[in-house]
């Protein structure tokens, strides 16, 4: 499993426009395209999001430490998780893979040998619980 981490300063205040699916496209082909990893088999893609995150106009807040910004968004297949600096992580069904792809700026990123190594390198392993980095 490879962890590809990217950072961005883009905001997600408004939902990006999703691509229009051509009429007659088979639902199974759409699902297959969403499940296909863009960086190799079993790749986990991550993108840092230092600003506040609002989903449907409601600001996201960590249930463990009450943080309101400085998130790591993690994508595997069609699922996206949000991870806080305190180490709290949850599946966020409001963020689709298309939304995640809109946040990823380009093909460049850092590859880490394991998920744990990537989380430690970026400071999302719980060490910085309650600390906001500017």
Protein Blocks (a to p, Z undefined) as FASTA:
>chain_A
ZZdddddfbdckbacddddddehiafklmmmmmmpcfebghiacddddfbdcdeehiacd
dfklopaghiadddehjbccdddfkopacddfkbcfklmmmmpmblcdcddfbfklmmmm
nopnopmgoiacZZ
